[in-house]
Amino acid sequence: MIEALTPLLCAGILISAVLAVVLESTVSAVVTAGLTGLFASVIYVTLGAPDVAMTEASIGSGLTTVIFLYAINRTRKPEDRDE
């Protein structure tokens, strides 16, 4: 049953990766790139590697996305910020 989810999750990875490249908004591209890592971590769980899945979820999708969003916010012009 769980093995049947693998092709669906792989399709999700491909779709989110293409969206990360195609999207005009940098923030949207970063979020969809984080979604790619989240799909990968679910695949790792289904393949029986929970330690790799936790690392991918925390570093690959979580911390990297936060760092990218922080860098984007810091490099914007002051008049473009929502502060």
Backbone as numpy.savetxt, mean C-alpha at the origin, in Angstrom:
# Nx Ny Nz CAx CAy CAz Cx Cy Cz
-10.00 -23.72 0.21 -10.83 -22.52 0.21 -9.96 -21.27 0.21
-9.00 -21.23 1.14 -8.15 -20.05 1.23 -7.25 -19.92 0.01
-6.84 -21.05 -0.57 -6.01 -21.01 -1.76 -6.74 -20.39 -2.94
-8.07 -20.44 -2.92 -8.85 -19.83 -4.00 -8.80 -18.31 -3.93
-8.46 -17.76 -2.77 -8.36 -16.31 -2.64 -7.08 -15.75 -3.25
-6.06 -16.58 -3.42 -4.77 -16.11 -3.90 -4.86 -15.42 -5.26
-5.53 -15.97 -6.28 -5.64 -15.24 -7.55 -6.39 -13.92 -7.41
-7.39 -13.90 -6.55 -8.15 -12.66 -6.34 -7.27 -11.60 -5.68
-6.48 -12.01 -4.70 -5.57 -11.07 -4.04 -4.46 -10.61 -4.98
-3.98 -11.50 -5.83 -2.97 -11.11 -6.83 -3.54 -10.10 -7.81
-4.79 -10.28 -8.18 -5.44 -9.29 -9.05 -5.57 -7.95 -8.33
-5.85 -7.99 -7.04 -5.92 -6.75 -6.26 -4.58 -6.05 -6.21
-3.50 -6.81 -6.09 -2.16 -6.22 -6.11 -1.89 -5.54 -7.44
-2.22 -6.24 -8.52 -1.98 -5.66 -9.85 -2.81 -4.40 -10.08
-4.07 -4.43 -9.69 -4.94 -3.27 -9.89 -4.46 -2.08 -9.06
-4.11 -2.32 -7.80 -3.66 -1.20 -6.98 -2.30 -0.68 -7.43
-1.44 -1.54 -7.95 -0.15 -1.09 -8.47 -0.34 -0.23 -9.72
-1.23 -0.64 -10.60 -1.51 0.16 -11.79 -2.13 1.50 -11.40
-3.03 1.48 -10.43 -3.62 2.73 -9.96 -2.58 3.66 -9.36
-1.61 3.11 -8.64 -0.55 3.93 -8.05 0.27 4.63 -9.12
0.42 4.01 -10.27 1.19 4.61 -11.36 0.34 5.60 -12.15
-0.93 5.30 -12.33 -1.78 6.08 -13.22 -2.39 7.31 -12.56
-2.66 7.27 -11.27 -3.38 8.35 -10.61 -2.62 9.67 -10.66
-3.35 10.75 -10.83 -2.76 12.09 -10.90 -2.33 12.59 -9.53
-3.13 12.34 -8.52 -2.85 12.82 -7.17 -1.75 12.00 -6.53
-0.76 12.69 -6.00 0.35 12.00 -5.35 -0.11 11.29 -4.09
-0.99 11.92 -3.33 -1.48 11.31 -2.10 -2.26 10.03 -2.42
-3.10 10.07 -3.43 -3.85 8.87 -3.83 -2.91 7.76 -4.30
-1.86 8.13 -5.00 -0.90 7.14 -5.47 -0.18 6.48 -4.29
0.16 7.26 -3.26 0.83 6.70 -2.09 -0.10 5.76 -1.33
-1.37 6.14 -1.22 -2.33 5.29 -0.52 -2.54 3.98 -1.26
-2.66 4.03 -2.57 -2.84 2.79 -3.32 -1.57 1.94 -3.32
-0.41 2.56 -3.25 0.83 1.78 -3.10 0.85 1.07 -1.75
0.34 1.74 -0.72 0.21 1.08 0.59 -0.79 -0.06 0.55
-1.82 0.10 -0.24 -2.81 -0.96 -0.41 -2.18 -2.19 -1.07
-1.24 -1.96 -1.96 -0.52 -3.07 -2.58 0.21 -3.90 -1.53
0.87 -3.23 -0.60 1.55 -3.94 0.48 0.59 -4.67 1.39
-0.59 -4.09 1.59 -1.59 -4.75 2.43 -2.10 -6.03 1.78
-2.35 -5.98 0.48 -2.75 -7.20 -0.24 -1.63 -8.25 -0.16
-0.39 -7.82 -0.28 0.73 -8.76 -0.21 0.80 -9.40 1.17
0.53 -8.64 2.21 0.58 -9.23 3.55 -0.52 -10.27 3.75
-1.67 -10.05 3.15 -2.74 -11.05 3.25 -2.35 -12.32 2.49
-1.69 -12.15 1.36 -1.22 -13.33 0.62 -0.20 -14.11 1.45
0.69 -13.41 2.14 1.66 -14.10 2.99 0.98 -14.90 4.08
-0.10 -14.37 4.63 -0.84 -15.13 5.65 -1.44 -16.38 5.04
-2.03 -16.28 3.86 -2.63 -17.45 3.23 -1.59 -18.49 2.84
-0.36 -18.05 2.60 0.71 -18.99 2.25 1.41 -19.58 3.47
1.00 -19.15 4.66 1.54 -19.73 5.88 2.79 -19.06 6.41
2.96 -17.77 6.14 4.12 -17.04 6.65 3.63 -15.82 7.44
3.11 -16.05 8.66 2.55 -14.92 9.40 3.59 -13.90 9.86
4.83 -14.34 10.08 5.86 -13.39 10.49 6.20 -12.43 9.35
6.28 -12.94 8.14 6.52 -12.08 6.98 5.33 -11.16 6.74
4.12 -11.68 6.97 2.91 -10.88 6.78 2.86 -9.72 7.76
3.23 -9.96 9.01 3.23 -8.88 10.00 4.27 -7.82 9.66
5.42 -8.26 9.18 6.46 -7.30 8.79 6.01 -6.48 7.60
5.42 -7.12 6.61 4.93 -6.40 5.42 3.82 -5.43 5.79
2.92 -5.84 6.66 1.81 -4.97 7.04 2.31 -3.77 7.83
3.24 -3.99 8.74 3.68 -2.88 9.58 4.66 -1.97 8.87
5.62 -2.53 8.18 6.64 -1.71 7.51 6.21 -1.37 6.09
5.86 -2.38 5.31 5.54 -2.18 3.90 4.35 -1.30 3.64
3.25 -1.56 4.33 2.08 -0.74 4.08 1.89 0.35 5.11
2.25 0.11 6.33 1.98 1.10 7.37 3.00 2.21 7.45
4.21 1.87 7.86 5.23 2.89 8.11 5.66 3.61 6.84
5.84 2.88 5.75 6.25 3.51 4.50 5.21 4.51 4.01
3.95 4.16 4.10 2.88 5.08 3.68 2.88 6.33 4.55
3.03 6.17 5.84 3.05 7.32 6.74 4.25 8.22 6.44
5.41 7.64 6.21 6.60 8.44 5.90 6.42 9.18 4.58
5.87 8.52 3.57 5.64 9.19 2.29 4.65 10.34 2.44
3.57 10.12 3.17 2.59 11.18 3.37 3.18 12.35 4.15
4.02 12.06 5.12 4.68 13.11 5.88 5.62 13.91 4.98
6.37 13.22 4.13 7.29 13.90 3.22 6.54 14.76 2.21
5.43 14.27 1.72 4.62 15.06 0.78 4.10 16.31 1.46
3.64 16.17 2.69 3.12 17.32 3.42 4.22 18.34 3.69
5.42 17.87 4.01 6.52 18.78 4.33 7.08 19.49 3.10
6.95 18.89 1.92 7.52 19.50 0.72 6.53 20.36 -0.05
5.31 20.45 0.40 4.34 21.33 -0.26 4.68 22.78 0.04
4.23 23.66 -0.85 4.37 25.09 -0.61 3.44 25.48 0.53
3.80 26.50 1.30 2.94 26.89 2.43 1.51 27.26 2.04
1.33 27.86 0.87 -0.03 28.22 0.45 -0.87 27.03 0.01
-0.22 25.89 -0.27 -0.94 24.69 -0.68 -1.34 23.82 0.50
-0.79 24.06 1.67 -1.09 23.23 2.85 -2.48 23.54 3.39
-3.05 22.55 4.04 -4.40 22.70 4.61 -4.35 23.12 6.07
-3.31 23.79 6.47 -3.18 24.18 7.88 -3.85 25.50 8.15
